[in-house]
Amino acid sequence: MHESPGPLGQVAAQPSTPTRSWAFAVNLTVDCSDIEITLLSFVVVGELARVTGLVRIRNRPDVRLASVPELSLATVDGSPLAPLSAHVLPHGDMAWVSWLYKRPPRVVNEYEGRIDRVDLDQHARGRDPRPHRPQHGAWTFRFRLPSSPGASKMLAALAD
């Protein structure tokens, strides 16, 4: 250890080794009740993991996404990822969504995700806003990270 320029006896703490960051393509789409949900990517940065996706509502021009659907995500051994926050950027019948989780201890793994409900809003068009309408379904995802044969470089980069 190196001595700091401060008072005698004080020792500077060693900086921790940074956790590697990586982005994985998921590209998995599930369709239920004219609502198509696509998980696009799984990104790890520091102690966080972010899943991004698109929600598209088909054949229903009078409704739009009212809130971020809750994506429960776990490794196949049953260890759930701890959700931190979620965001949505609506744009007509399509919306970009992002879910933020605490980074799992082992990123390279097989995952299961599930959305049980999507809340929809009626377009008001000059009328009083209507309450949210829940659309129940079973949007279930299963994917492995990494999914490509060239994964050895990613495994090496993510090794702790």
N, C-alpha and C positions, 0 to 999 in steps of 0.2 A: 504494500500500500504506500501511497505517496502522502507526505505531510502537506497539509493545506497551509496557506499563508496566514492563517488565523493564529489564535493563542496556542502556546506550546501544549503538546499532548493531544490536540484535536486532530482527528484523522478524517480525510474526505472519504465518503462512501464510494465504493466501486459502482459505476453505472451498470445497470442490468443489461443483459444481452437483449436487443430488441427482438420482438416476436415478428416473424416474417409475415408479410402481407401477400395475398394472392386472390385472384378472381377466377371462378369456375363458371363455365356455361352450364346451365341446367336445361333450358329449352324444352320444357315439358308442359303440355296443354291438357286440361281436363274440362269437359263440357257437361253441364247438367242444367236442365230447365232453361235453355236458351241463354245461359250465362257461361261464357268461356273464360277460364282463368289460366294464364300462362305464367309459369315461373321461369324467369329469364336467367338470373345469375345468383350465385352465392359468393359473396365477397368477404374476405377476412382482412381486417386492419387492426393491428394491436390486439386489444382484448375484446373486440367487437366482431360480430358476424352480421352481414346485411343480406337479406334476400329481396330481390326486386322482381316485379312482375307486371302484367297487364290484366285488367278485367274488362271484358267486352260483353255488352248486353245486345243480343241479337233479336230482331223481329219485334221489338218493343220500343218504338220511338217516343213513347210518353213517359218513360222512366229513365232514371240515371242512378249511379251509385251514390248512396247517402253517407256512407262512412267506410272506413277501412275494414275489410273482412278480417276476422281474427284467424290467423294462421298458427295452429298448434304444430310445432315441429319437434321431432325427437329422433334420436339415433335408433336403429332397429333393435338395439338391446333394451330399449325402453327409457333411456335417459333423455328427459325433455330439455330443450334449450330454453333458457330463461329469457322471456320477452322483456325488452326495455322500452320500445316505442314503435309507432307505426305512422305512416304518412300516406296521403293520397293526393294526386293532382288530377282532378276530373277534366275530361274533355269530351263532351257529348256522350256518345254511346261507349266510349272507351276511357279508361282511367289508368294512370300509372300508379302503382302501389309499391311501398317499401316497408319492410319489417326489420327491426333492429333487435338483435339478441346478444346475450353475453356469449363470447366465443366458447365453443365446446372444447374440452381438454384435448380431444383428438379430432381434428378437422377432417382428415381423410377417413371417410366412413360411409355407411349407407344410412339414408334418412327416410323418414316417413313424415308427411305433412298432411294436414286435414283442415278444411274449412267447412263448417256445418251450416253457416247462415250468411247470407249477403243481404244487407239492408238497402232498400231501394227508395227513391223519392219520386213522386209524381211531378212532372213538369207543371208548374202552376199556371202559366200563360194568362196572367191577369187575374186569376182567382186566388182565393185564400189558400195558403200552403196546406197540403194534406200531410197527415202523420206518416212516418217511415213505415214501409211495408217490408217485413222480413220475408226473404225467399229462402226456404229451407232446402237443403240438398246435401249431397255427399261429394265434395270435391276432394279426392284423395290422391296424393302424390307419393311416389316412391322413386328415389334416385340415389346414385352412388357418386361420391366425389373421390378422386377424379374419375371421369367416365371414359377418357381416351386412352389408347394404348401407350402414348408417349408420356405417361404419368410419372415415370421415374424421376424426371427433373423436378416435378412439382413436389414429390415426396421428399426429395433431398432438400429442397428449399424450405419446406415446412418443418423439417426435423428440428426438434428442440435441442 
